[in-house]
Amino acid sequence: MRFLHTADWQLGMTRRFLGAAAQARFTDDRLAAVRDALELARREGCVFAVVSGDVFETNHVDRQTVVRALDMLGAAKVPVFLLPGNHDPLDAGSVWLQRTFRERRPPNVTVLDSTLPIEAAPGVELVGAPWPTKRPLRDLVAAACRDLAPSTGALRVMVGHGCVDTLSPERDDAAAISLASAETAIREGRIHYLALGDRHSLTDVGETGRIRYAGAPEATDYDEKAPGHVLVVDLDADSCRVTPHRVGRWTFLLHEADLAGDTDVDQVEALLGALAAKDRMIVKLTLRGVLTLRQQARLDDILAHARDLLGALEEWERHTDLVVRPDDDDFSDLGLSGFAQTASERLRALAAADGAEAVAARDALGLLVRLARLAE
Amino acid sequence: MKVRRIRLRNWRGVDEREVHFTPTGVTVVEGPNEAGKTSLLEALDYLLDEPESTAKAKVKAAKPVHRDEGPEVEADLEAGPYEFTYRKRFVRKPLAELTVRAPRPESLTGREAHDRVRAILEETTDLALWKALRIDQGDGLVPAKLGSGTWLGAALERAAGGTAPDDREETLFGAAEKEYLRWWTPSGKEGREQTEPADRVTALTAEVAKLREELGRIEADVARAADLAREYATLSLAAADLKRAAAAHDSALQRIQGLRLRKAECEKERALAEATLRNAESAAAERARLVVETEVAAAEVADLEKSRSDAAPESEARLNALAEAQAAVMAFAAAAGQAAALAAVRERDFEFRRDELDLAQLRERLARIVVAETEADAAAKALATNLVDEAALQTIRRAREEFVRAQAAADAARTTVRVSAESAVDLRVDGIASPLAPGERCEVAVLGASRLELPGVASFEVVAGAGAAAPRKTLDEKRERLRDACATAGIKDLDDAERAHAARKESERVVAARDARVQENLRDLSRDTLERKMANLVPRVDAWPRERPVETALPTDFDAAQTAARETKSAAVGAAKELRAAEEARDAARKVRDDASAQLSRTEGRLGVLRDQATRRADALAATRATSSDEQLATGRDAAAAKLAAADVALRGAQKDLNDAGADTLETLAANARAVAEQAVRKLRTVEDERTALSARLDATGESGVGERLSAKEAELDHAGRDLAGRHAKSAAAKLLVETLRTARDEARARYVAPFRDRIEHLGKVVFGPSLRIEVADDLSLVSRTVDDRTVPFDSLSGGAREQLGLIARLACAGIVEGQGGLPVVLDDALGFSDPRRLEEMGALLALAGRKSQVILLTCFPDRYRHVGGATVVRMTG
């Protein structure tokens, strides 16, 4: 039996570091990634697809987002099962209960809104562990498993959402999914696969090979590992083969560098220049060190150029991490004299200190240099 | 730069002219108008500024009018280390030649020459300042624009110990200011490049806050919905529990209801027993009362009978007293009757005498009235016949008087015949016998003719003359009139008339007095009343003497009658009084007797009643005793009391059972359980209602997409915030840069203002005295002049003073830049506004300036500069 496992679509997501055009691109691409995933399911002969939670970014997404998602789902050629996750829990304000969703839900789409087993295909049962609120106070997967009788021949796929306790940074997270009890359920044959969502990185959890995070189909942050995939799962009682397929288009890159001179600035330029698919690349540079005014001006030019090309180039706290220290070379060829010379000396004295005024003084010096060069 | 020599050829009206200038000191070039003084300066300018091939109209204008020659200029100049001769011809056969002698010889022509000279000048000379130091014709009042010269600035900087600035600084400052004005307004407020993004951030912040609030509300609703769902479940369970508890309470209450019914029956039985006892007791009491009443009635009859027999003797005595009193009354009544009868007779007597008197008076009054009426009637009759009223009397009197007067007139006119009788004669006059006794005389008046006869003796016809005829006629007429008047009045003559008139008047008086006299006697009565009174009185007066009893005599007069009446009346009153006393005594005796007899009859009546009552009671008692004896009644009462006691016991038992069952508590609990169950149901309903409302609200708000909109807005705000921060950084940098540059520039300017000002004051004191103080602006323009503590703004100074100060500033400037190689101060026709004294002082000043600088003065007034000591004077002739 083959099915598609995906999760964390988070449709309607906004990334605040994206400009308006990039955001539009990002939004379209995320929907396209999901569309591609469902097309993949058809191509690969999956009998259904499960989405392990967080289909929507929030319960309060725009109506248009819901309508577009439903339209896309309706076009899919496989049955799709959606699980309410922590972003879109099944609470009183839930997107799943809204009229638009209820009335426009295509027939191939089912919301896993209870823990009762559903026949997803002949001989295949789906058991959902939907999130009833944003903050459940128990292990929903364990609770769903507890109620299950041993399977009587049918393959049983449990669909859950949340952090597995062994990966959870919070020791006392009441909602964390107990890996041990999930593995026990698998060993006891109550379930045969646990399709998880929440973690955006593609992850195989535990020893069974049957507990997986599909990861987000499109990257959303720098710290995600192997995002942009969906899983095609071939499952029977004895074996489980999982094949990741890449559907994402966007890449997040976090780069740190120490800058001490022109060579370092050159390297930054080279790095940014070498990036592929720049318009779907989101880069965050964390630069440290000391630059002269001239180097700073050059760096600014390089970054401005990159910003025009990239999906997004995130700012860093430059004033704390990257210090601009004017040196004599910055001024030697400007031929300043008279009061201009006096002014530049005063600004340099101010820039050498700390605090907001020093920052302004460095900026003022940068401006002075720029204007002086223009005047040449 | 120094100008050593200028030579013109074919320049406007000048064929050829050459002037030498002293390199340091004053050169005065004198000459009349059109001698070519101004052409010297013009030619020098074109030589330095214009290429020889220029086609500029102003250069072409220098061509002489009447010769086809190109205007040509040649000058010896010194600039820095350079000394050179420079010649140009324009328009016709243009040429440029440069011969540099120092520092090393050079010789160039054409464009090369021009460019080389420009290069030399650029290198060595502040050309702007060179222009600024000149005063051309008519420029005297224009203030020198010295601030733009970099030479001057450099010199001043040096003077102040600084380094020399150049144009690049100003350009840089301009660029910085432009950058500043991109972010800030000229007045230092944030410009649109800052405010608009800031406004956008503010607006976005508000929008984000609003969306967060909206989302917060929705999330609160969601949380509330979850709470309500839990609460609903809890309440539903609790409601079911409460319902069960209420049912349990209900079965316990049914048992209580049975006990309560039993108790109610006991209460009914007890009430019955109580009523029976009350009846028995009431019957016994009634019997006892009846016995007592029967006894009391018998006793009352006995008592009354006894008191009646005791009162009998007293009753008889009372009857006797009454008879005696009655007898006394009879006696007094007889006496009083006699006295009263007598008093009545005497009263009538008195009335009779009074009537009699009244009648006499009335009669008298009536008689007087009749007399008055009779007299009045007679007088009225007399008036009817007496015609001599006042008018008639007067007529007669007048007729009489006229007659008398006529008679007198006739008498006077008549003929008188006097007759004296000597013996008795029987005289007859006109037939009338008029006998005369002897000695008697008579006169006969003759009017017409009279006849005197002595019968028988003689007769005499005496005829009056004619004069007597008229009076006689008058007399006859008057007589006739008198006679007529008397006849009309019915009288004889005047005397008769007088009497008749008197009688008439008396009659009138009597008639007039009639009513008064009648009224006087009638007084307050009418005639009828008076007569009626008399008619009434007459029979009474007539009757009483006949009618009165004869035992007593009629009093003789009114007074006696009055006295007798009074006395008898008094006696009658006394007798009546005694009678009344006797009557009162009798009445009292009668009352005593009546009271006693009434008492007796009441006693009799009461006795009858009491006897009846005693009989009835005795009968009734006997009758009831026949029905039930006294003993039977007592037994019945005791039985009823016992039954009541038994009912009490039963009732207490029932109440105890009820108490033991805890009825009150159970009921309270049951009622409470019901109330709680109802409350739970109500609460459940409230929760349900709120859930419905909340659900409706969430339905409405759920699709607003507020979450997605919020994150989109937050992203937008983030962008806007970062953009604004970038702008703030840039604007702050621009501000800091401009401020720092401006401060440095102002400081530098302030530094080189001081030596400039000092130099002006040093020179100016020659003209304006030792108290001169000059204020100089940062751009080296003159602000004000202070002399003897009086400060006047430069623009408010007189034309002369302004021109003088302008010149002094240039000379000061030239002195300052002398170290750089110097610039000549050229004055073309200046000081035209100065008075002779000032000219003298300015002369001294120019001489002083000339010690350091080259000063060239062009003038058409040779006298103007005669006070310039040590000046080289060049005279130009036309």
Contacts between the chains, C-beta under 8 A, distances in Angstrom:
chain1	res1	chain2	res2	distance
A	12	B	705	7.9
A	12	B	707	7.5
A	12	B	708	4.4
A	13	B	711	7.5
A	14	B	708	7.1
A	14	B	711	3.9
A	14	B	712	5.0
A	14	B	714	7.4
A	14	B	715	4.9
A	15	B	715	6.9
A	16	B	711	7.5
A	16	B	714	6.0
A	16	B	715	3.7
A	16	B	718	4.3
A	16	B	719	7.5
A	17	B	715	7.9
A	17	B	718	7.6
A	18	B	715	6.9
A	19	B	719	6.9
A	23	B	712	7.8
A	23	B	715	6.9
A	57	B	707	7.2
A	57	B	708	6.7
A	57	B	711	7.3
A	58	B	707	3.5
A	58	B	708	6.6
A	58	B	711	7.8
A	59	B	222	7.8
A	59	B	702	7.5
A	59	B	707	6.7
A	60	B	215	6.3
A	60	B	218	6.4
A	60	B	702	7.3
A	60	B	704	7.1
A	60	B	705	6.3
A	60	B	706	4.8
A	60	B	707	3.0
A	60	B	708	6.7
A	60	B	710	7.8
A	61	B	705	5.7
A	61	B	707	6.1
A	61	B	708	4.5
A	62	B	705	3.2
A	62	B	708	4.5
A	62	B	709	6.7
A	63	B	703	4.9
A	63	B	705	5.7
A	64	B	705	7.5
A	65	B	705	7.1
A	65	B	708	6.1
A	66	B	703	7.7
A	91	B	222	4.8
A	91	B	225	6.9
A	91	B	226	6.2
A	92	B	221	7.0
A	92	B	222	4.9
A	92	B	225	3.1
A	92	B	226	6.6
A	92	B	229	7.7
A	92	B	694	6.8
A	92	B	695	6.8
A	92	B	698	5.4
A	93	B	218	5.5
A	93	B	219	7.4
A	93	B	221	6.5
A	93	B	222	4.1
A	93	B	225	7.4
A	93	B	698	4.8
A	93	B	701	7.6
A	93	B	702	5.5
A	94	B	702	7.9
A	95	B	702	7.4
A	97	B	702	7.3
A	98	B	699	7.3
A	98	B	702	4.5
A	98	B	703	5.3
A	99	B	699	6.6
A	99	B	703	7.0
A	100	B	703	5.6
A	133	B	226	5.9
A	315	B	722	6.5
A	335	B	168	7.1
A	336	B	169	7.6
A	336	B	172	7.8
A	337	B	163	5.8
A	337	B	164	7.0
A	337	B	165	6.1
A	337	B	166	6.2
A	337	B	168	7.7
A	337	B	169	6.7
A	338	B	157	7.1
A	338	B	162	7.4
A	338	B	163	6.1
A	338	B	164	6.8
A	338	B	165	2.9
A	338	B	166	6.9
A	338	B	169	4.8
A	338	B	748	6.2
A	339	B	165	6.3
A	339	B	169	6.0
A	339	B	173	7.8
A	339	B	741	6.6
A	339	B	744	3.7
A	339	B	745	4.1
A	339	B	747	7.1
A	339	B	748	4.5
A	340	B	165	7.8
A	340	B	168	7.5
A	340	B	169	4.4
A	340	B	172	5.3
A	340	B	173	7.2
A	340	B	741	6.5
A	340	B	744	7.3
A	341	B	163	7.3
A	342	B	744	3.9
A	342	B	747	7.4
A	342	B	748	7.2
A	343	B	737	7.4
A	343	B	740	4.3
A	343	B	741	4.5
A	343	B	743	7.5
A	343	B	744	4.3
A	343	B	745	8.0
A	346	B	740	5.4
A	346	B	744	7.0
A	347	B	736	7.2
A	347	B	737	7.1
A	347	B	740	5.6
A	350	B	736	7.8
A	357	B	736	7.8
A	359	B	729	7.3
A	360	B	729	7.3
A	360	B	732	4.4
A	360	B	733	5.7
A	360	B	736	4.9
A	361	B	736	6.2
A	363	B	729	5.5
A	363	B	730	6.9
A	363	B	732	6.8
A	363	B	733	3.3
A	363	B	736	7.7
A	364	B	732	7.9
A	364	B	733	4.3
A	364	B	734	7.4
A	364	B	736	4.2
A	364	B	737	4.0
A	364	B	740	6.9
A	365	B	737	8.0
A	366	B	733	7.0
A	367	B	176	7.4
A	367	B	179	6.4
A	367	B	730	7.7
A	367	B	733	5.0
A	367	B	734	6.2
A	367	B	737	5.3
A	368	B	172	7.7
A	368	B	176	7.3
A	368	B	737	5.6
A	371	B	172	6.0
A	371	B	175	4.4
A	371	B	176	5.9
A	371	B	179	6.7
A	372	B	172	5.8
A	374	B	175	6.6
A	375	B	168	6.2
A	375	B	171	5.1
A	375	B	172	5.5
A	375	B	175	6.0
